[in-house]
Amino acid sequence: MRRDIAEQFELDPGLTHLNHGAFGAVPRAVRQAQDRARARIERAPMRAFRDELPELLAAARESATRFLGLPAGSTALVRNVTEAVGVVLQGLDIGPGDDVVVSNHGYLTAGWSAEARGATLRTAVFPVDADPDAVVAAFVAALTDRTRLVVIDQITSPTALVLPVAAVAAAVAPVPVLVDAAHVPGALPGLDIEALGVDFWAGNLHKWAYTPRAAATLWVAAEHRASMRPLVTSWSHGLPYPERFDLQGTVDHSSWVAVPDGLAAWRELGGWEQVGRNAELLARGAEHVRAALGTEHPQGGTPSAPCLGLVALPDGVATTTEAAEQLWQRLYAVGFVVPPIAFEGRGYLRLAAAPYNDESDYERLAAALPAVLDTVRATVGTP
Ligand SMILES: Cc1ncc(COP(=O)(O)O)c(C=O)c1O
């Protein structure tokens, strides 16, 4: 770990944290800002909810909107991408008789939420080393004449790929497209959300933009804004988009109040420069791990995310969800927080690089892996 940076976080120094993408990590100063927001609300809840929060939340919303390079009033605050997906499915009134397209690299909750509303899922299937044209073709092949929505992950969770969102949106038009951009804010430079040609774009701020957890954004194209409602409707009646998302009844709004503090921490940690440094660190770190495992890089023509990437595990290791879970437990038991991923019958490690990581983190993992894999093979009898 980089001690100077790690000191700004509250992570357990007894663990090697190589999974920032999962839940982020909140810098101490941001956690303290959230604590202050809570204390302020508790001093006079009536005054806070009636007189203070509307202004604080509007300011937080607009700071997130600017951070994403979007125009004022275009983007709502939600608590996470899962909630954003629910808002979109509800707003489009998706239900029985409708098809929703997801991909085999997609995060599960979009599919589950669509199925829970009675829609039928269609899956665009492509391999981890697909080139962008094959990705587009897979989405087109999954369309039916009943498709009401295509959900595409901009950075895929299990495989860390940056999918060709604009090309997919153009190819599936006029079907509306929802981008699951959970990993994107603060992690993918050069973003121009309005130029993607999509209808909805949802990104978590609590992964790579250092806000408290339960802070996310939902950008909605102008033609859909009138029909989008928060899932908690307590005080939204009569308000326009996006204000109607600001005060969602008596939920804890402190993570949103502290959004500007999280974004300030992102800038202080080095902004896009630190993303570039982390991308280089990840490339070097992944080489250490690959060398220890003796496996090939599974990369095809679709680029990998800057701070998130896969390393293939040896044949037969972590090829099922259960085996991946077992390997996760073994790695955790010897102090490594790094997720094994079973994807389409092959096992991978998904490595992340955050500002508090340094090369020694990956070197230690590389040194520990052979013995850990031996214990896993001994238990399950894999080759
Ligand atoms: C691609 C993707 N989408 C959605 C989510 C869900 O995020 P949340 O639980 O914050 O809604 C995740 C979580 O890691 C993710 O990786």
The ligand as an ORCA input file, in Angstrom:
! r2SCAN-3c Opt
* xyz 0 1
  C     -21.837     -2.951    -13.677
  C     -22.556     -2.831    -12.358
  N     -23.837     -2.446    -12.343
  C     -24.513     -2.297    -11.194
  C     -23.913     -2.538     -9.991
  C     -24.751     -2.392     -8.752
  O     -24.364     -1.300     -8.050
  P     -25.273     -0.868     -6.810
  O     -25.325     -2.036     -5.889
  O     -24.524      0.288     -6.237
  O     -26.597     -0.547     -7.357
  C     -22.582     -2.950     -9.934
  C     -21.927     -3.209     -8.645
  O     -20.775     -3.529     -8.531
  C     -21.877     -3.101    -11.157
  O     -20.617     -3.503    -11.175
*
